[in-house]
Amino acid sequence: MKVDSSCSSLKDLKVDNEHFKFVQRVAWLTALLICMWSPRSWSQASQALSEHQEAYEERILQERLNGRYIPIDVEDALRILDEIAAGPAAQRALALDEETFVSKLFFGFGRWMTINWSFYDGSRLSHHLRTAGLSHPDDMTKAMMIWFHRHLQEKPLEKEKLIADLREAREKARNKAIQPSELQGRN
């Protein structure tokens, strides 16, 4: 009987030791997380955000960024695009419908606008579009492409309607989620 009791006490000791190691790991992890999320790191994040905001505020006032002229509004941008895409390129664009124009040229012509007109980092044009209601750079690009296509087609731009449509599409995409009822039966 003594052998059995000593074996069980060794097992208990082993379980207690594993439990102690687990508790110790959790304690270290908790301490690490507390250090990472301390007010000091919050202030560093706040400072970085403040610096980013200051840079944005400076960028939106600049006429040129990285040596490239930044249009001040949609009409100015259309004027610049007319200069860039004059000739055969504009004629090919006229042959495409609006949706095809955007889908075929988004990752070429559209990315050119996004990068050169600083839609992600902020510019006076992106700020103009943001204050008009477009917050995502891809929506800004899509809007500019559609307005340019309509401009080439000599159609009304319908800026407010397009902005509302793009905002609604972005909101639907943001709210789209798997419902809990769809998860039932999946294992």
C-alpha positions in Angstrom: 0.0 0.0 0.0 2.8 2.3 0.7 4.1 1.9 -2.8 0.7 2.9 -4.2 0.4 5.9 -2.0 3.9 7.1 -2.8 3.2 6.7 -6.5 0.0 8.7 -6.2 1.8 11.4 -4.3 4.4 11.5 -7.0 1.7 11.9 -9.6 0.1 14.6 -7.5 3.5 16.3 -7.2 3.9 16.1 -11.0 0.4 17.5 -11.7 1.1 20.3 -9.1 4.4 21.1 -10.8 2.8 21.3 -14.3 0.0 23.5 -12.9 2.6 25.8 -11.3 4.5 26.1 -14.6 1.2 27.0 -16.3 0.3 29.6 -13.8 3.9 31.0 -14.0 3.6 31.3 -17.8 0.3 33.0 -17.5 1.7 35.5 -15.0 4.7 36.3 -17.2 2.4 36.8 -20.2 0.1 39.0 -18.2 3.0 41.1 -17.0 4.3 41.4 -20.6 0.9 42.5 -21.8 0.6 45.1 -19.0 3.9 46.5 -20.0 3.0 46.7 -23.7 -0.3 48.4 -23.0 0.9 50.7 -20.4 0.2 54.5 -20.5 3.7 55.0 -21.8 3.0 52.9 -24.9 -0.3 54.7 -25.3 1.4 58.0 -25.3 3.8 56.7 -27.9 0.9 55.6 -30.1 -0.8 59.0 -29.5 2.4 60.8 -30.4 2.8 58.8 -33.6 -0.9 59.5 -34.5 -0.3 63.2 -33.8 2.8 63.3 -36.0 0.8 61.6 -38.8 -2.0 64.1 -38.4 0.5 67.0 -38.6 2.1 65.6 -41.7 -1.4 65.1 -43.3 -2.3 68.7 -42.4 0.9 69.9 -44.2 0.4 67.7 -47.2 -3.1 68.8 -48.0 -1.9 72.4 -48.4 0.9 71.5 -50.9 0.4 72.3 -54.6 3.2 69.7 -55.5 4.1 66.5 -53.8 7.1 64.4 -54.8 7.5 66.8 -57.8 4.0 66.1 -59.1 1.3 68.7 -59.4 -1.8 67.9 -57.2 -5.1 69.1 -58.5 -7.2 71.2 -56.1 -10.6 69.7 -57.0 -12.4 67.4 -59.4 -12.6 69.9 -62.2 -8.8 70.6 -62.0 -8.1 66.9 -61.9 -10.3 66.4 -65.1 -8.3 69.2 -66.8 -5.0 67.4 -65.9 -6.4 64.0 -67.1 -7.4 65.6 -70.4 -3.8 66.7 -70.9 -2.4 63.3 -69.9 -4.8 61.1 -71.9 -5.2 63.2 -75.0 -5.3 61.5 -78.4 -5.7 57.7 -79.1 -5.9 56.8 -75.3 -9.0 59.0 -74.9 -10.6 57.6 -78.0 -10.1 54.1 -76.8 -11.7 55.1 -73.4 -14.7 56.6 -75.3 -15.3 53.1 -76.8 -15.7 51.5 -73.4 -18.7 51.6 -71.2 -18.2 53.1 -67.7 -18.0 49.8 -65.8 -15.6 48.2 -68.2 -13.4 51.4 -68.3 -13.1 51.2 -64.5 -12.5 47.5 -64.2 -10.0 47.3 -67.0 -8.0 50.4 -66.1 -8.3 50.4 -62.3 -4.9 48.7 -61.6 -3.1 50.8 -64.2 -4.5 54.2 -64.8 -6.3 54.1 -61.4 -3.2 53.2 -59.5 -1.4 56.0 -61.2 -3.9 58.5 -59.8 -3.9 56.9 -56.3 -0.1 57.0 -56.1 0.7 60.3 -57.9 -2.1 62.2 -56.3 -1.4 60.7 -52.8 -4.8 59.3 -52.0 -3.4 57.2 -49.2 -1.1 59.7 -47.5 -3.2 62.8 -48.1 -3.1 65.6 -50.7 -5.2 68.6 -51.4 -7.3 66.5 -53.9 -7.7 63.6 -51.5 -8.8 66.0 -48.8 -11.3 67.6 -51.2 -12.7 64.2 -51.9 -12.7 63.3 -48.2 -14.6 66.4 -47.3 -17.1 65.6 -50.1 -17.8 62.2 -48.5 -15.3 59.7 -49.9 -13.0 58.3 -47.2 -11.4 55.2 -48.9 -8.6 55.8 -51.4 -10.0 53.1 -53.7 -13.4 54.9 -53.7 -11.6 58.2 -54.6 -9.9 56.5 -57.5 -13.0 54.8 -58.7 -14.9 58.1 -58.5 -12.2 60.0 -60.4 -12.2 57.3 -63.1 -16.0 57.4 -63.5 -16.0 61.2 -63.6 -13.3 61.2 -66.2 -15.1 58.7 -68.3 -18.3 60.8 -68.1 -16.3 63.9 -68.8 -15.0 62.3 -72.0 -18.5 61.2 -72.9 -19.7 64.7 -72.3 -22.3 63.3 -69.8 -23.2 65.0 -66.5 -20.8 64.0 -63.7 -23.5 63.6 -61.1 -20.9 63.9 -58.3 -23.2 63.8 -55.3 -25.1 60.7 -56.5 -21.9 58.8 -57.3 -20.4 59.7 -53.9 -23.6 58.5 -52.2 -23.5 55.2 -54.3 -19.9 54.6 -53.4 -20.4 55.3 -49.7 -23.4 52.9 -49.7 -21.4 50.2 -51.4 -18.5 50.6 -49.0 -20.9 50.5 -46.0 -22.5 47.3 -47.3 -19.1 45.7 -47.7 -18.1 46.7 -44.2 -21.3 45.3 -42.7 -21.2 42.1 -44.6 -20.5 39.3 -42.1 -21.3 35.7 -41.6 -24.4 35.3 -39.5 -24.3 32.9 -36.6 -27.1 30.9 -38.2 -24.8 30.3 -41.2 -22.1 28.8 -38.9 -24.4 26.1 -37.5 -23.8 22.8 -39.1 -20.2 23.7 -40.1 -17.5 21.8 -38.1 
